């Protein structure tokens, strides 16, 4: 029982980190595209 609980918490933590990591990567790409468009407008 304790092992399954630990496994569930461990997996959920990995998923949480993966989701937050993807979000930060998406934000980085969004800022990069916005800066690229502003450079083109100039």
PDB file of N, CA, C and O in Angstrom:
ATOM      1  N   UNK A   1       0.835  -1.204   0.000  1.00  0.00           N
ATOM      2  CA  UNK A   1       0.000   0.000   0.000  1.00  0.00           C
ATOM      3  C   UNK A   1       0.872   1.257   0.000  1.00  0.00           C
ATOM      4  O   UNK A   1       0.655   2.173  -0.793  1.00  0.00           O
ATOM      5  N   UNK A   2       1.842   1.289   0.882  1.00  0.00           N
ATOM      6  CA  UNK A   2       2.712   2.462   0.957  1.00  0.00           C
ATOM      7  C   UNK A   2       3.510   2.621  -0.335  1.00  0.00           C
ATOM      8  O   UNK A   2       3.744   3.741  -0.788  1.00  0.00           O
ATOM      9  N   UNK A   3       3.924   1.511  -0.921  1.00  0.00           N
ATOM     10  CA  UNK A   3       4.708   1.579  -2.163  1.00  0.00           C
ATOM     11  C   UNK A   3       3.874   2.158  -3.300  1.00  0.00           C
ATOM     12  O   UNK A   3       4.368   2.972  -4.080  1.00  0.00           O
ATOM     13  N   UNK A   4       2.608   1.742  -3.397  1.00  0.00           N
ATOM     14  CA  UNK A   4       1.750   2.267  -4.464  1.00  0.00           C
ATOM     15  C   UNK A   4       1.493   3.757  -4.250  1.00  0.00           C
ATOM     16  O   UNK A   4       1.477   4.525  -5.213  1.00  0.00           O
ATOM     17  N   UNK A   5       1.294   4.170  -3.011  1.00  0.00           N
ATOM     18  CA  UNK A   5       1.088   5.594  -2.717  1.00  0.00           C
ATOM     19  C   UNK A   5       2.313   6.407  -3.132  1.00  0.00           C
ATOM     20  O   UNK A   5       2.185   7.462  -3.753  1.00  0.00           O
ATOM     21  N   UNK A   6       3.488   5.912  -2.788  1.00  0.00           N
ATOM     22  CA  UNK A   6       4.726   6.609  -3.152  1.00  0.00           C
ATOM     23  C   UNK A   6       4.869   6.684  -4.665  1.00  0.00           C
ATOM     24  O   UNK A   6       5.288   7.709  -5.202  1.00  0.00           O
ATOM     25  N   UNK A   7       4.517   5.593  -5.356  1.00  0.00           N
ATOM     26  CA  UNK A   7       4.626   5.570  -6.818  1.00  0.00           C
ATOM     27  C   UNK A   7       3.675   6.590  -7.433  1.00  0.00           C
ATOM     28  O   UNK A   7       4.046   7.293  -8.372  1.00  0.00           O
ATOM     29  N   UNK A   8       2.459   6.676  -6.915  1.00  0.00           N
ATOM     30  CA  UNK A   8       1.470   7.627  -7.449  1.00  0.00           C
ATOM     31  C   UNK A   8       1.957   9.060  -7.243  1.00  0.00           C
ATOM     32  O   UNK A   8       1.872   9.881  -8.156  1.00  0.00           O
ATOM     33  N   UNK A   9       2.461   9.360  -6.059  1.00  0.00           N
ATOM     34  CA  UNK A   9       2.963  10.711  -5.778  1.00  0.00           C
ATOM     35  C   UNK A   9       4.150  11.024  -6.678  1.00  0.00           C
ATOM     36  O   UNK A   9       4.263  12.133  -7.201  1.00  0.00           O
ATOM     37  N   UNK A  10       5.037  10.044  -6.857  1.00  0.00           N
ATOM     38  CA  UNK A  10       6.230  10.245  -7.688  1.00  0.00           C
ATOM     39  C   UNK A  10       5.840  10.525  -9.132  1.00  0.00           C
ATOM     40  O   UNK A  10       6.379  11.437  -9.759  1.00  0.00           O
ATOM     41  N   UNK A  11       4.901   9.742  -9.662  1.00  0.00           N
ATOM     42  CA  UNK A  11       4.475   9.915 -11.061  1.00  0.00           C
ATOM     43  C   UNK A  11       3.772  11.262 -11.238  1.00  0.00           C
ATOM     44  O   UNK A  11       4.010  11.968 -12.218  1.00  0.00           O
ATOM     45  N   UNK A  12       2.907  11.613 -10.288  1.00  0.00           N
ATOM     46  CA  UNK A  12       2.192  12.887 -10.390  1.00  0.00           C
ATOM     47  C   UNK A  12       3.170  14.060 -10.336  1.00  0.00           C
ATOM     48  O   UNK A  12       2.967  15.069 -11.010  1.00  0.00           O
ATOM     49  N   UNK A  13       4.226  13.930  -9.539  1.00  0.00           N
ATOM     50  CA  UNK A  13       5.237  14.985  -9.466  1.00  0.00           C
ATOM     51  C   UNK A  13       5.951  15.124 -10.802  1.00  0.00           C
ATOM     52  O   UNK A  13       6.209  16.238 -11.258  1.00  0.00           O
ATOM     53  N   UNK A  14       6.271  13.998 -11.433  1.00  0.00           N
ATOM     54  CA  UNK A  14       6.952  14.040 -12.737  1.00  0.00           C
ATOM     55  C   UNK A  14       6.042  14.701 -13.768  1.00  0.00           C
ATOM     56  O   UNK A  14       6.491  15.530 -14.560  1.00  0.00           O
ATOM     57  N   UNK A  15       4.760  14.329 -13.753  1.00  0.00           N
ATOM     58  CA  UNK A  15       3.804  14.914 -14.706  1.00  0.00           C
ATOM     59  C   UNK A  15       3.679  16.415 -14.466  1.00  0.00           C
ATOM     60  O   UNK A  15       3.625  17.192 -15.419  1.00  0.00           O
ATOM     61  N   UNK A  16       3.634  16.828 -13.203  1.00  0.00           N
ATOM     62  CA  UNK A  16       3.504  18.246 -12.868  1.00  0.00           C
ATOM     63  C   UNK A  16       4.708  19.030 -13.384  1.00  0.00           C
ATOM     64  O   UNK A  16       4.554  20.105 -13.964  1.00  0.00           O
ATOM     65  N   UNK A  17       5.905  18.489 -13.169  1.00  0.00           N
ATOM     66  CA  UNK A  17       7.125  19.152 -13.642  1.00  0.00           C
ATOM     67  C   UNK A  17       7.123  19.215 -15.166  1.00  0.00           C
ATOM     68  O   UNK A  17       7.518  20.223 -15.751  1.00  0.00           O
ATOM     69  N   UNK A  18       6.678  18.139 -15.803  1.00  0.00           N
ATOM     70  CA  UNK A  18       6.642  18.118 -17.272  1.00  0.00           C
ATOM     71  C   UNK A  18       5.662  19.166 -17.798  1.00  0.00           C
ATOM     72  O   UNK A  18       5.953  19.843 -18.785  1.00  0.00           O
ATOM     73  N   UNK A  19       4.522  19.305 -17.161  1.00  0.00           N
ATOM     74  CA  UNK A  19       3.533  20.282 -17.603  1.00  0.00           C
ATOM     75  C   UNK A  19       4.060  21.706 -17.423  1.00  0.00           C
ATOM     76  O   UNK A  19       3.943  22.524 -18.335  1.00  0.00           O
ATOM     77  N   UNK A  20       4.629  22.007 -16.278  1.00  0.00           N
ATOM     78  CA  UNK A  20       5.159  23.353 -16.037  1.00  0.00           C
ATOM     79  C   UNK A  20       6.313  23.638 -16.992  1.00  0.00           C
ATOM     80  O   UNK A  20       6.457  24.762 -17.472  1.00  0.00           O
ATOM     81  N   UNK A  21       7.126  22.639 -17.267  1.00  0.00           N
ATOM     82  CA  UNK A  21       8.245  22.812 -18.201  1.00  0.00           C
ATOM     83  C   UNK A  21       7.739  23.125 -19.592  1.00  0.00           C
ATOM     84  O   UNK A  21       8.298  23.982 -20.277  1.00  0.00           O
ATOM     85  N   UNK A  22       6.688  22.441 -20.022  1.00  0.00           N
ATOM     86  CA  UNK A  22       6.129  22.698 -21.349  1.00  0.00           C
ATOM     87  C   UNK A  22       5.555  24.103 -21.410  1.00  0.00           C
ATOM     88  O   UNK A  22       5.712  24.797 -22.414  1.00  0.00           O
ATOM     89  N   UNK A  23       4.889  24.526 -20.337  1.00  0.00           N
ATOM     90  CA  UNK A  23       4.310  25.867 -20.323  1.00  0.00           C
ATOM     91  C   UNK A  23       5.392  26.933 -20.464  1.00  0.00           C
ATOM     92  O   UNK A  23       5.231  27.877 -21.237  1.00  0.00           O
ATOM     93  N   UNK A  24       6.481  26.792 -19.732  1.00  0.00           N
ATOM     94  CA  UNK A  24       7.561  27.773 -19.797  1.00  0.00           C
ATOM     95  C   UNK A  24       8.175  27.774 -21.196  1.00  0.00           C
ATOM     96  O   UNK A  24       8.532  28.832 -21.714  1.00  0.00           O
ATOM     97  N   UNK A  25       8.301  26.589 -21.814  1.00  0.00           N
ATOM     98  CA  UNK A  25       8.853  26.519 -23.169  1.00  0.00           C
ATOM     99  C   UNK A  25       7.922  27.228 -24.147  1.00  0.00           C
ATOM    100  O   UNK A  25       8.387  27.943 -25.034  1.00  0.00           O
ATOM    101  N   UNK A  26       6.605  27.036 -23.993  1.00  0.00           N
ATOM    102  CA  UNK A  26       5.650  27.700 -24.870  1.00  0.00           C
ATOM    103  C   UNK A  26       5.759  29.216 -24.712  1.00  0.00           C
ATOM    104  O   UNK A  26       5.727  29.942 -25.705  1.00  0.00           O
ATOM    105  N   UNK A  27       5.886  29.695 -23.490  1.00  0.00           N
ATOM    106  CA  UNK A  27       6.018  31.133 -23.257  1.00  0.00           C
ATOM    107  C   UNK A  27       7.276  31.669 -23.928  1.00  0.00           C
ATOM    108  O   UNK A  27       7.260  32.757 -24.503  1.00  0.00           O
ATOM    109  N   UNK A  28       8.371  30.904 -23.855  1.00  0.00           N
ATOM    110  CA  UNK A  28       9.621  31.342 -24.478  1.00  0.00           C
ATOM    111  C   UNK A  28       9.444  31.464 -25.989  1.00  0.00           C
ATOM    112  O   UNK A  28       9.889  32.443 -26.587  1.00  0.00           O
ATOM    113  N   UNK A  29       8.796  30.475 -26.611  1.00  0.00           N
ATOM    114  CA  UNK A  29       8.607  30.515 -28.060  1.00  0.00           C
ATOM    115  C   UNK A  29       7.684  31.676 -28.429  1.00  0.00           C
ATOM    116  O   UNK A  29       7.891  32.328 -29.452  1.00  0.00           O
ATOM    117  N   UNK A  30       6.661  31.939 -27.598  1.00  0.00           N
ATOM    118  CA  UNK A  30       5.748  33.045 -27.870  1.00  0.00           C
ATOM    119  C   UNK A  30       6.509  34.373 -27.856  1.00  0.00           C
ATOM    120  O   UNK A  30       6.317  35.201 -28.747  1.00  0.00           O
ATOM    121  N   UNK A  31       7.360  34.581 -26.866  1.00  0.00           N
ATOM    122  CA  UNK A  31       8.115  35.830 -26.784  1.00  0.00           C
ATOM    123  C   UNK A  31       9.076  35.932 -27.962  1.00  0.00           C
ATOM    124  O   UNK A  31       9.283  37.018 -28.505  1.00  0.00           O
ATOM    125  N   UNK A  32       9.660  34.812 -28.356  1.00  0.00           N
ATOM    126  CA  UNK A  32      10.597  34.829 -29.476  1.00  0.00           C
ATOM    127  C   UNK A  32       9.871  35.223 -30.761  1.00  0.00           C
ATOM    128  O   UNK A  32      10.387  36.032 -31.532  1.00  0.00           O
ATOM    129  N   UNK A  33       8.689  34.669 -31.004  1.00  0.00           N
ATOM    130  CA  UNK A  33       7.950  34.992 -32.219  1.00  0.00           C
ATOM    131  C   UNK A  33       7.516  36.454 -32.192  1.00  0.00           C
ATOM    132  O   UNK A  33       7.557  37.123 -33.225  1.00  0.00           O
ATOM    133  N   UNK A  34       7.098  36.966 -31.028  1.00  0.00           N
ATOM    134  CA  UNK A  34       6.650  38.349 -30.932  1.00  0.00           C
ATOM    135  C   UNK A  34       7.828  39.291 -31.205  1.00  0.00           C
ATOM    136  O   UNK A  34       7.656  40.302 -31.887  1.00  0.00           O
ATOM    137  N   UNK A  35       9.004  38.984 -30.692  1.00  0.00           N
ATOM    138  CA  UNK A  35      10.169  39.835 -30.939  1.00  0.00           C
ATOM    139  C   UNK A  35      10.544  39.769 -32.412  1.00  0.00           C
ATOM    140  O   UNK A  35      10.958  40.771 -32.995  1.00  0.00           O
ATOM    141  N   UNK A  36      10.400  38.591 -33.017  1.00  0.00           N
ATOM    142  CA  UNK A  36      10.720  38.456 -34.437  1.00  0.00           C
ATOM    143  C   UNK A  36       9.764  39.302 -35.272  1.00  0.00           C
ATOM    144  O   UNK A  36      10.199  39.961 -36.216  1.00  0.00           O
ATOM    145  N   UNK A  37       8.480  39.298 -34.948  1.00  0.00           N
ATOM    146  CA  UNK A  37       7.510  40.078 -35.713  1.00  0.00           C
ATOM    147  C   UNK A  37       7.785  41.570 -35.539  1.00  0.00           C
ATOM    148  O   UNK A  37       7.669  42.326 -36.504  1.00  0.00           O
ATOM    149  N   UNK A  38       8.143  42.011 -34.340  1.00  0.00           N
ATOM    150  CA  UNK A  38       8.436  43.428 -34.124  1.00  0.00           C
ATOM    151  C   UNK A  38       9.688  43.819 -34.903  1.00  0.00           C
ATOM    152  O   UNK A  38       9.764  44.925 -35.439  1.00  0.00           O
ATOM    153  N   UNK A  39      10.666  42.923 -34.968  1.00  0.00           N
ATOM    154  CA  UNK A  39      11.874  43.223 -35.734  1.00  0.00           C
ATOM    155  C   UNK A  39      11.523  43.389 -37.208  1.00  0.00           C
ATOM    156  O   UNK A  39      12.057  44.274 -37.876  1.00  0.00           O
ATOM    157  N   UNK A  40      10.633  42.548 -37.716  1.00  0.00           N
ATOM    158  CA  UNK A  40      10.242  42.631 -39.126  1.00  0.00           C
ATOM    159  C   UNK A  40       9.493  43.939 -39.381  1.00  0.00           C
ATOM    160  O   UNK A  40       9.698  44.582 -40.411  1.00  0.00           O
ATOM    161  N   UNK A  41       8.625  44.334 -38.443  1.00  0.00           N
ATOM    162  CA  UNK A  41       7.867  45.576 -38.607  1.00  0.00           C
ATOM    163  C   UNK A  41       8.809  46.771 -38.678  1.00  0.00           C
ATOM    164  O   UNK A  41       8.575  47.697 -39.454  1.00  0.00           O
ATOM    165  N   UNK A  42       9.852  46.760 -37.890  1.00  0.00           N
ATOM    166  CA  UNK A  42      10.815  47.865 -37.910  1.00  0.00           C
ATOM    167  C   UNK A  42      11.467  47.931 -39.286  1.00  0.00           C
ATOM    168  O   UNK A  42      12.314  48.791 -39.527  1.00  0.00           O
TER     169      UNK A  42
END
